[in-house]
Amino acid sequence: MSPRTVVTSSVVPLPAAEVVARLHRSETLRFVCWPLLTFPPDLPATLTAGESLSVRLSVAGLVPLWTHRLTVIESTDGGLLTEERGGPVRSWRHRLTVEPVDARRSFYRDEVVIDAGALSTPVAAVAGGFYRWRHRRWARLASGARPAEGDR
């Protein structure tokens, strides 16, 4: 089965530079994924190009999943590009892009190309829901919620 692409985008009510800065922070990753996915506490504070991580994912910190491997391929003023894999996923190429809409708002887009072999279609369907959740969490973060709130 061929790879599947999932694209989710939204306007975040924060300046583009602030969104990009937050994209690079592990606390933001924890917040926007919680409680669907949780990460161990030993993530580096920031994600930088060339960095590779292996983390054990879990659901709500209760249901262990698999070891997930993530390599930051590119880190720019316009976003991030990662190569990831783990569990049923052979390849998860994730491009996070941020563009200014105006001085106070940003267009934020997640594009993920998923290769999970015969499971690519169902994994892409789950990923679509997961990224819609993340975008709702970004809206909450932009409204003033603190990243630590979502890490409980």
C-alpha positions, 0 to 999 in steps of 0.5 A: 500500500502506498504512503498516505498524506494528512494535512491539517491547518488553522489560524493561530492567534499568535505572531508567527515568530512566537508560534515557531519558537513554541514549536521548538519547545518540548513543553509545547509538544507535551501540551498539544498532544495531551492526553492522547499521547504523553511523553517521558519527562526527560525530553530535551527542552528544545528540538533542534536540527540534527537531534534524534530522540527515542521515546516511549509513548503512552496514552494519558500516561497509562497505556504504554504504546511503542518506542517512537524515534524522531529526528529533526531534519530541519529547524527554521524560522518557518517551522520544522521537518521531522522524520519519525517511526515506531510501532506500525509506522515505517516512516512518518515525515512531518512538516510543520509550517508557520506563515504570518497572516498579519502581526497577530495571527499565523497560518499553521499547517501540519503535513504528514506523509505516513508509510505504515504498509498495509496499515497506512490508510487506518493510521492516516485516519487516526493521524487526521483526528490526532492533528485536529486535536492538536490544532484545538490544543494550539488554540487553547495554548494561544488563548493563554493556557499554560503548557504545564496545565496539559501535562497532568 
